[in-house]
Amino acid sequence: MAEARADEYRRKAEECRQEAAKSRYETDKAAWLRMAEDWLRLGGSVDGARDKAQKPTKSK
Protein backbone atom coordinates (compact mmCIF):
# COMPACT_ATOMS: atom_id res chain seq x y z
CA MET A 1 0.00 0.00 0.00
CA ALA A 2 2.81 2.42 0.87
CA GLU A 3 4.50 1.63 -2.44
CA ALA A 4 1.32 2.54 -4.35
CA ARG A 5 1.12 5.78 -2.39
CA ALA A 6 4.76 6.64 -3.17
CA ASP A 7 4.13 5.89 -6.87
CA GLU A 8 1.09 8.17 -6.81
CA TYR A 9 3.17 10.98 -5.29
CA ARG A 10 5.78 10.53 -8.04
CA ARG A 11 3.02 10.73 -10.67
CA LYS A 12 1.77 13.94 -9.11
CA ALA A 13 5.31 15.33 -9.19
CA GLU A 14 5.51 14.53 -12.90
CA GLU A 15 2.18 16.27 -13.49
CA CYS A 16 3.54 19.35 -11.74
CA ARG A 17 6.67 19.28 -13.91
CA GLN A 18 4.48 19.09 -17.01
CA GLU A 19 2.45 22.06 -15.83
CA ALA A 20 5.68 23.96 -15.18
CA ALA A 21 6.79 23.29 -18.74
CA LYS A 22 3.52 24.74 -20.05
CA SER A 23 3.60 27.83 -17.82
CA ARG A 24 4.11 31.18 -19.50
CA TYR A 25 5.15 33.01 -16.37
CA GLU A 26 8.32 32.31 -14.42
CA THR A 27 6.53 32.71 -11.08
CA ASP A 28 3.99 30.04 -12.06
CA LYS A 29 6.73 27.76 -13.36
CA ALA A 30 8.66 28.13 -10.10
CA ALA A 31 5.53 27.35 -8.06
CA TRP A 32 4.83 24.19 -10.09
CA LEU A 33 8.44 23.05 -9.69
CA ARG A 34 8.29 23.63 -5.92
CA MET A 35 5.13 21.52 -5.77
CA ALA A 36 6.89 18.80 -7.77
CA GLU A 37 9.76 18.84 -5.26
CA ASP A 38 7.28 18.61 -2.38
CA TRP A 39 5.56 15.59 -3.96
CA LEU A 40 8.92 13.89 -4.53
CA ARG A 41 9.97 14.60 -0.95
CA LEU A 42 6.69 13.17 0.30
CA GLY A 43 7.16 10.07 -1.86
CA GLY A 44 10.67 9.66 -0.49
CA SER A 45 9.34 9.92 3.06
CA VAL A 46 6.85 7.14 2.35
CA ASP A 47 9.62 5.01 0.83
CA GLY A 48 11.89 5.65 3.81
CA ALA A 49 9.17 4.78 6.31
CA ARG A 50 8.36 1.61 4.39
CA ASP A 51 12.02 0.58 4.26
CA LYS A 52 12.43 1.26 7.97
CA ALA A 53 9.33 -0.80 8.79
CA GLN A 54 10.57 -3.73 6.68
CA LYS A 55 14.10 -3.70 8.12
CA PRO A 56 14.62 -6.72 10.37
CA THR A 57 15.37 -5.92 13.97
CA LYS A 58 18.45 -7.33 15.63
CA SER A 59 17.82 -9.51 18.63
CA LYS A 60 20.31 -9.74 21.46
Stockholm file with secondary structure:
# STOCKHOLM 1.0

chainA/1-60         MAEARADEYRRKAEECRQEAAKSRYETDKAAWLRMAEDWLRLGGSVDGARDKAQKPTKSK
#=GR chainA/1-60 SS CHHHHHHHHHHHHHHHHHHHHHCSSHHHHHHHHHHHHHHHHHHHHHHHHHHHHHSCCCCC
#=GC SS_cons        CHHHHHHHHHHHHHHHHHHHHHCSSHHHHHHHHHHHHHHHHHHHHHHHHHHHHHSCCCCC
//
